[in-house]
Amino acid sequence: TIVRHPVPEWSEFDAEDVWGTVLQSIQAAVQQCDRPERIHAISVASMGESAFPVDAGGNVLHAAIAWYDQRTVAEAQWWENIAGRERIFTITGHIPRPTYGVNKLLWLRNHVPQVVERIHHWLSIEDFVLWKLSGSFATDYSIASRTMLFDQRTLTWSEPLLEQAGLPAAWFPPAFPSGTAIGTVSKEVAEQTGLPQQTIVSTGGHDHLCGALAVGVTQAGHLLESIGTASVIMAVSDAFRPSPELLAAGCNSYAYVVQHTYVTLGALNSAGGALEWIVTLLYGQGKQGTVSQENYTQALREAAEVPPGARGAIILPSFLGSGTPYGKSSARGAILGLTPSHNRPELVRALIEGLAFWLRDNTEMLCNLGIAPPHPEITVIGGTTQATLLLQIKAEITGCPLKVPQITEAAATGAALLAGMGANIFRSGEEAASSVRHTVQIYEPVAEAVEIYNTIYEQTYLPARRLFI
């Protein structure tokens, strides 16, 4: 997606850019089909929080503020003060942060009131694409949730929150389960893309959740970790339970793309990013972007030769906040236990172990709250799954087997499955996910290493964590 910066600190998505990219992607996919007339349905996996304001005539009034754009900090604080942190969480399952859709709408009201005066529709990215494809206004439960205005118990827009924010309910599209048919592609879109005109348009979902569906994470008790620059842990449950413990931990909980289930999400903002940082610092030229694949290979190979415990070195990876389950955004990383005998491999291994201890803390929290079973199998996706040492150490520190599906474009695959549900090819999310054929790599915990890491966790890691987080 093309990102524009009207002010250096701002990031926005232009509607024409987004729609142009969608058309190009569909055209490229159709051209790879031997028989495009067999295409039955299309759906959308999208980012969660950005949205376009649209007027009564279908004109987009302003660019979509990027989900990570921080201009909405003041609006987020106002909204938390007015509506109440606990109340927002209890209704929406989301902890107030600047990223969510309501804050972007409030920012427009405060800074570009002439735009808000003309709004008839507030369309998140998925909603915008569905509308452009079919002419229908619709969203799914997972994307609606990321506005922080959606009631997780009733799965409808929250009238009390909308009233408190001073926002009309009519601006927000009807919300449906993921995989619901809402119409067919327009004649214009069919001509532009090569899609058959009878192609069904179906609600999709939040991209992370679509990816989880594609790799078979569909039932209560299933766990997934998505490792990229950040790390996200996701647990599936059969009910919405916004407990005080989840609020204190910093976790979000909201509707999943599989009907009658919810997800609980925890995160660490610097995971793969932290690994890239330390490899760049120690094996590269010290500047971001200068590390090569050879540097990574060497760093991981040497770290694998270091015994468990990194010879006493410990790294707490709170470089951009503690993440869940501690909920302390002001926390910062710490490197402890260093002696002159430590070298590069020990520090790389210490960071990898720190990331694994973070995962253990989260899985144990989810287990203690009854959201995950003891020692669950954890499905892992994301770019950092290429670091096999990281995965093996995570298996040994958590005591859980790790399953790594060999699948590319998981989010897009999940959207395709939801399209299949909209076309009644699949009757459920479970049936859709079971249709995907892929190989799986399993990382089993080694008993001897598990025992060593249990001792390190209790005697060294936990005291260090309590001191610094």
Secondary structure, DSSP 8 states (H G I E B T S, - for coil): ---B-SSTT--EE-HHHHHHHHHHHHHHHHHT-S-GGG--EE--EE-SS-EEEE-TTS-B-S-EE-TT--TTHHHHHHHHHHH-HHHHHHHHS----TTSHHHHHHHHHHH-HHHHTT-SEEEEHHHHHHHHHHS---EEHHHHHTTT-EETTTTEE-HHHHHHHT--GGGS--EE-TT-EEEE--HHHHHHH---TT-EEE--EEHHHHHHHHTT--STT-EEEEESSSEEEEEEESS----HHHHHHT-EEEE-SSTT-EEEEEEESSSHHHHHHHHHHHHS-SSTT---HHHHHHHHHHHHTS-TTGGG-EEE--TT---TTTT-TT---EEES--TT--HHHHHHHHHHHHHHHHHHHHHHHHHTTSS-SS--EEEESGGGG-HHHHHHHHHHHT--EEEE--SSHHHHHHHHHHHHHTTS-SSHHHHHHT----EEEE---HHHHHHHHHHIIIIIHHHHHHH-
